[in-house]
Amino acid sequence: MRIALTGASGLVGRFLSRALQTDGHQVETLPGWRLGQPAPLEGCEVLIHAGFAHVPGKYRGGEGDDPEGFVALNRDGSLRLFQQAKAAGVGQVVFLSSRAVYDALPAGTPLPDGTPSAPQSLYGRVKAEAEAGLAALDAPGFATASLRATGIYGPGEGHKWTGLFADYIAGRPITPRIATELHGDDLSAAILLILRSGARGAFNASDLLLDRHDLLAEAQRLTGCPYPPPPCADAVVSVMSCDRLAAMGWQPGGWPRLRDSLPAMLPSDGS
């Protein structure tokens, strides 16, 4: 299939682009296109919207000092893109949403597929409202789906733990934290399943519940770093279940995937 992919230059987009091409698809990365502009979608059968405009390094809080511009680009720009895709004859749209749509729920709340959104941050609200706008366009011949993904990790320039690993190896203080994580290859596998099946609606996408203590203990084993990892985090986390994807055969890689990826994510010079 000919697939338009927004956000292809980012870490997540690079995972998606590689997976789609490996699966035999023609990927249009829309060079020069920016959110809020009309996109060259003619002839594309699918749109995967992973693009997002934000302050570098931040999603929650990514609006910086311009919340109005953040909403105009990311919510309004996404909604116009979805409408344009439908008008252009694109048959399927997959939107990369976020587990941030659940952030206002109390810690420890079970999060099965279909849990109503309850965003807390502006980021979560923008994702939830873009999801809803896309779902409202769903119609015969125009299949829509949103993936409520947790934090994405994996090798690549500027990966999410670049600063964390640098701080740890330098002996700087590390704040304890526990969070859910998902490898970029597993996110890509989920999207490929949705494309092949034509499935609609919102899907949770999550894998590991990972404590920084355990992550950095593994980094210590690989690097011989003399500094102890931080203590385990004293926090309760709401964990998404992913039954819709599991029913389609999705099996994320868990700890083996993390261990296989870490050597390529750690500083190569040990500093």
Residue, then its C-alpha position, 0 to 999 in steps of 0.5 A: m500500500r501507499i502510506a502517508l506517514t507524518g512525523a517520519s523524522g522523529l524517533v517513533g516515526r523512524f521505527l514506523s517507517r522502517a517497519l512499513q517498508t520492511d512489510g512491503h509498503q510504499v511510505e510517503t514521508l511528506p518532506g517539508w510538510r508541517l502540521g497545519q498545512p495541506a498535506p500531499l495525500e493524493g494517491c495514498e491509501v492510508l494515513i498514519h499520523a504520528g506528527f506532533a509539534h511540541v517544545p523539544g523533549k516534552y509532550r506533557g508541558g510541550e505547549g511551553d509558553d504558547p498553549e493557543g498555538f499548541v492547540a491550533l497546530n496539534r488539535d486543529g491541524s490534526l482535525r483538518l488533516f483527517q478531513q483532508a484525508k477523507a476528501a482525498g479518498v484515503g481509505q484508512v487513518v491511524f492516529l498515534s494518541s497517548r496514554a495521557v488521555y487517562d492521566a486524570l484518573p486516580a493512580g492504580t485505576p485499571l485501564p482496559d480498552g474502551t476506558p473513557s478519556a480523562p486527560q489532565s494535561l493540555y497534551g492529553r486533552v489535545k490527543a483526546e479531542a483529536e481522537a474524538g474528531l477522527a472517530a466522528l469521521d469514521a464511515p464505510g470506506f474510511a476506517t479510523a483507529s487511534l493507538r493510545a500508546t505509552g512511552i516509546y523507547g528504543p535505539g536511535e538518535g535522541h532516544k528517551w533515555t539519552g539524558l538518563f543514561a548520561d546522568y547515571i554514568a556520570g554519577r549525577p543524582i537520579t530521581p526514582r521513577i516507575a512508568t510503563e514503556l513500549h518498544g518502537d518495534d512493538l508499536s510498529a507491529a501493533i499498527l501493522l496489525i491494525l492496517r491489515s485487519g482494518a480494525r477501528g476505534a481506540f486501542n491501548a498499547s503498552d508493555l513493561l512496567l519499568d522501574r528506573h532501579d531495574l533499568l539502571a541495574e541492567a545498565q550497570r551490569l552492561t557498563g560496569c558503572p560503579y554508581p548504584p542505581p537509584p532506589c525503587a520508586d514508591a509509586v502506584v501506576s495505572v497500567m493499560s491492558c491491551d486485550r484488543l491488540a492481544a486478540m489480534g495476535w500482538q505480543p510485545g517483547g517485554w524484558p527480552r526486547l529491552r535487554d536486547s536493545l540496551p547495548a545500542m542505547l547506552p553511551s558507546d564511550g562509557s561516559 
